[in-house]
Amino acid sequence: MPLHPVHRRSVPDEVFDQVLSGVVDGELAPGEALPSERRLAEVLGVSRPAVREALQRMAQTRLLDVRHGGATTVRDFRRHAGLDLLPRLLVRGGTLVPDVARSILEARLAVGPAVAALAAERGGPTLAAALTETLDALAATDDDVERQLHALAFWDQVVDAADSMVFRLMFNSLRAAYEPALDALAPLMAAEVGQVDAYRLLTSALGSGDPETARAAADRVLRPATTQLLSALERLEEAP
């Protein structure tokens, strides 16, 4: 049996997640003041420094407004939070949140072709050569999880070639939300990561510097699994 490192969650992580759940689920409304650090520590059974660290992290992600000497109030995360919150929104309480997963898939399908078009303009033959090596590795395995990792490496190179800081940060956040679910998504993603010929067509378009063909080819790569996953999420939401 293969063994993996055991990751222990820290107390501030637990506090962060409990307060986050309250904010996201609406139990703590925008503008509402949190109890004092002392009171939170008592209720949660943890130390005040652990509470303080968790609240500071939430303030950094723009979920709370912390005023020294004043009340700590809840901010509207839909108006103030950034993409770095996605991984924590996607899975809460050990359960996938369907509407967040759906929004990630929709963003992926919308952004991927645009990134490919930019990469075609700025990457050229050097990019195509690097991508071909990645695709050779993808074609050489029949393990669906490994294929997903090679596909992520492929898109990582495409995003680099697009030379857009905004798209890079978006990709980082989407990847951070996606990677923890690789095993669970393997059966559904097989339709995408197994289509090596479609990836090679996209690579050819990128290498030839043809943005519109690259855009269409990227859509062809991403759409099948996106459609399948969105259908699966609909069934999940409709289930009793």
C-alpha positions as CSV (number, residue, x, y, z in Angstrom):
1,M,0.0,0.0,0.0
2,P,1.5,3.4,-1.0
3,L,1.8,5.8,1.9
4,H,1.4,9.6,1.8
5,P,2.4,12.3,4.2
6,V,-0.2,13.0,6.9
7,H,-1.2,16.7,6.9
8,R,-2.5,18.0,10.2
9,R,-4.6,21.1,10.1
10,S,-3.6,23.9,12.3
11,V,-5.9,25.5,14.8
12,P,-6.0,28.9,12.9
13,D,-7.0,26.9,9.8
14,E,-9.9,25.4,11.7
15,V,-10.9,28.8,13.1
16,F,-10.6,30.3,9.6
17,D,-12.9,27.7,8.1
18,Q,-15.5,28.1,10.8
19,V,-15.7,31.8,10.4
20,L,-15.5,31.5,6.6
21,S,-18.5,29.1,6.6
22,G,-20.5,31.6,8.6
23,V,-19.6,34.4,6.2
24,V,-20.3,32.4,3.0
25,D,-23.4,30.7,4.3
26,G,-24.9,34.0,5.4
27,E,-24.9,33.3,9.1
28,L,-22.7,36.3,9.5
29,A,-24.2,39.1,7.4
30,P,-22.2,41.9,5.8
31,G,-21.7,44.7,8.3
32,E,-22.2,42.4,11.3
33,A,-19.7,42.8,14.1
34,L,-17.9,39.6,15.2
35,P,-17.6,38.8,18.9
36,S,-14.4,39.9,20.6
37,E,-11.2,37.8,20.2
38,R,-11.6,36.8,23.8
39,R,-15.2,35.6,23.3
40,L,-14.4,33.8,20.1
41,A,-11.5,32.0,21.8
42,E,-13.9,30.9,24.6
43,V,-16.6,29.7,22.3
44,L,-14.2,27.8,20.0
45,G,-12.0,26.5,22.8
46,V,-8.8,27.8,21.3
47,S,-6.2,30.4,22.2
48,R,-6.6,34.1,21.5
49,P,-3.4,34.1,19.3
50,A,-5.0,31.4,17.1
51,V,-8.1,33.5,16.7
52,R,-6.1,36.6,16.0
53,E,-4.1,34.8,13.3
54,A,-7.3,33.5,11.6
55,L,-8.9,36.9,11.7
56,Q,-5.8,38.6,10.2
57,R,-5.8,36.1,7.4
58,M,-9.5,36.7,6.7
59,A,-8.8,40.4,6.7
60,Q,-6.0,39.8,4.1
61,T,-8.5,38.0,1.9
62,R,-10.9,41.0,2.3
63,L,-13.5,39.0,4.2
64,L,-13.3,41.1,7.3
65,D,-12.7,44.7,8.2
66,V,-10.5,44.7,11.2
67,R,-10.2,48.1,13.0
68,H,-7.7,48.4,15.8
69,G,-9.5,49.4,18.9
70,G,-12.8,48.9,17.2
71,A,-15.2,46.1,16.1
72,T,-14.2,43.5,13.5
73,T,-17.0,43.5,10.9
74,V,-18.0,41.2,8.1
75,R,-17.5,42.3,4.5
76,D,-19.6,41.2,1.5
77,F,-17.3,38.5,0.1
78,R,-19.1,38.7,-3.3
79,R,-18.0,42.3,-3.6
80,H,-14.6,42.2,-2.0
81,A,-13.0,38.8,-2.1
82,G,-10.5,37.6,-4.8
83,L,-9.9,34.4,-6.7
84,D,-7.6,33.2,-3.9
85,L,-10.8,32.3,-2.0
86,L,-11.9,29.8,-4.7
87,P,-10.3,26.7,-3.2
88,R,-12.0,27.2,0.1
89,L,-15.3,27.9,-1.5
90,L,-15.3,24.9,-3.8
91,V,-15.2,22.3,-1.0
92,R,-16.8,23.1,2.4
93,G,-17.4,20.6,5.1
94,G,-15.8,17.9,2.9
95,T,-18.5,18.4,0.3
96,L,-18.2,19.8,-3.3
97,V,-20.3,23.0,-3.7
98,P,-22.0,22.6,-7.1
99,D,-22.6,26.3,-7.9
100,V,-19.0,27.2,-7.3
101,A,-17.8,24.2,-9.4
102,R,-20.1,25.3,-12.2
103,S,-18.7,28.8,-12.1
104,I,-15.1,27.5,-12.3
105,L,-16.0,25.3,-15.3
106,E,-17.7,28.2,-17.1
107,A,-14.8,30.5,-16.4
108,R,-12.3,27.9,-17.7
109,L,-14.2,27.5,-20.9
110,A,-14.4,31.2,-21.5
111,V,-10.8,32.1,-20.5
112,G,-8.9,29.1,-22.0
113,P,-9.5,30.0,-25.7
114,A,-8.6,33.7,-25.0
115,V,-5.4,32.6,-23.4
116,A,-4.6,30.3,-26.4
117,A,-5.2,33.2,-28.8
118,L,-2.7,35.4,-26.9
119,A,-0.2,32.5,-26.7
120,A,-0.4,32.0,-30.5
121,E,0.5,35.7,-31.0
122,R,3.4,35.6,-28.6
123,G,4.7,32.0,-28.4
124,G,5.5,30.6,-31.8
125,P,7.6,27.6,-32.7
126,T,9.5,27.6,-29.4
127,L,6.2,27.1,-27.6
128,A,5.1,24.4,-30.0
129,A,8.3,22.4,-29.4
130,A,7.9,22.5,-25.6
131,L,4.2,21.6,-25.8
132,T,5.0,18.6,-28.1
133,E,7.2,17.2,-25.4
134,T,4.4,17.5,-22.8
135,L,1.9,15.9,-25.2
136,D,4.3,13.0,-25.8
137,A,4.3,12.4,-22.1
138,L,0.5,12.6,-22.0
139,A,0.2,10.1,-24.9
140,A,2.5,7.7,-23.2
141,T,0.3,7.1,-20.2
142,D,-3.2,5.6,-19.8
143,D,-3.6,6.7,-16.2
144,D,-6.3,9.4,-16.1
145,V,-4.8,11.2,-13.1
146,E,-1.4,11.4,-14.7
147,R,-3.0,12.6,-17.9
148,Q,-4.7,15.5,-16.0
149,L,-1.3,16.5,-14.6
150,H,0.3,16.5,-18.0
151,A,-2.7,18.5,-19.3
152,L,-2.2,21.0,-16.5
153,A,1.5,21.3,-17.4
154,F,0.4,21.9,-21.0
155,W,-1.9,24.8,-20.0
156,D,0.8,26.1,-17.6
157,Q,3.1,26.5,-20.6
158,V,0.3,28.1,-22.7
159,V,-0.4,30.6,-20.0
160,D,3.3,31.5,-19.7
161,A,3.4,32.1,-23.5
162,A,0.3,34.4,-23.3
163,D,2.5,36.7,-21.1
164,S,-0.5,38.1,-19.1
165,M,-0.2,38.6,-15.4
166,V,-4.0,38.6,-15.0
167,F,-4.4,35.3,-16.8
168,R,-1.5,33.8,-14.9
169,L,-3.0,34.7,-11.5
170,M,-6.4,33.4,-12.7
171,F,-4.8,30.1,-13.8
172,N,-3.0,29.8,-10.5
173,S,-6.3,30.2,-8.5
174,L,-8.3,27.9,-10.8
175,R,-5.5,25.3,-10.6
176,A,-5.4,25.5,-6.8
177,A,-9.2,24.9,-6.7
178,Y,-9.0,22.0,-9.2
179,E,-5.9,20.0,-8.1
180,P,-7.3,18.6,-4.8
181,A,-10.1,17.0,-6.8
182,L,-7.9,15.3,-9.4
183,D,-8.8,11.7,-8.3
184,A,-12.5,12.4,-8.1
185,L,-12.6,14.1,-11.4
186,A,-10.5,11.5,-13.3
187,P,-13.5,9.6,-14.8
188,L,-15.2,12.8,-16.0
189,M,-12.0,14.4,-17.3
190,A,-10.9,11.4,-19.3
191,A,-12.9,12.7,-22.3
192,E,-10.7,15.8,-22.3
193,V,-7.3,14.7,-21.3
194,G,-7.4,11.6,-23.5
195,Q,-7.9,13.5,-26.8
196,V,-4.2,13.9,-27.7
197,D,-5.0,14.7,-31.3
198,A,-7.1,17.7,-30.3
199,Y,-4.2,18.9,-28.2
200,R,-1.8,18.4,-31.1
201,L,-4.1,20.5,-33.3
202,L,-4.1,23.2,-30.7
203,T,-0.3,23.0,-30.5
204,S,0.0,23.3,-34.3
205,A,-2.1,26.5,-34.3
206,L,-0.1,27.9,-31.4
207,G,3.2,27.2,-33.3
208,S,1.9,28.8,-36.5
209,G,0.9,32.0,-34.7
210,D,-2.7,31.7,-35.8
211,P,-4.8,33.2,-32.9
212,E,-8.3,32.4,-34.3
213,T,-7.5,28.8,-35.1
214,A,-5.9,28.5,-31.7
215,R,-9.0,29.9,-30.0
216,A,-11.2,27.4,-31.8
217,A,-8.9,24.5,-31.1
218,A,-8.8,25.4,-27.4
219,D,-12.6,25.4,-27.3
220,R,-12.5,22.0,-29.0
221,V,-10.2,20.7,-26.3
222,L,-12.1,22.2,-23.3
223,R,-15.7,21.9,-24.3
224,P,-16.4,18.1,-24.1
225,A,-15.4,17.6,-20.5
226,T,-16.9,21.0,-19.5
227,T,-20.3,19.9,-21.0
228,Q,-20.1,16.5,-19.3
229,L,-19.1,18.0,-15.9
230,L,-21.9,20.6,-16.1
231,S,-24.4,17.9,-16.7
232,A,-23.1,15.9,-13.8
233,L,-23.4,18.9,-11.5
234,E,-27.0,19.5,-12.7
235,R,-27.8,15.9,-11.7
236,L,-26.1,16.4,-8.4
237,E,-28.1,19.5,-7.6
238,E,-31.4,17.8,-8.6
239,A,-30.7,14.7,-6.5
240,P,-32.9,14.6,-3.3
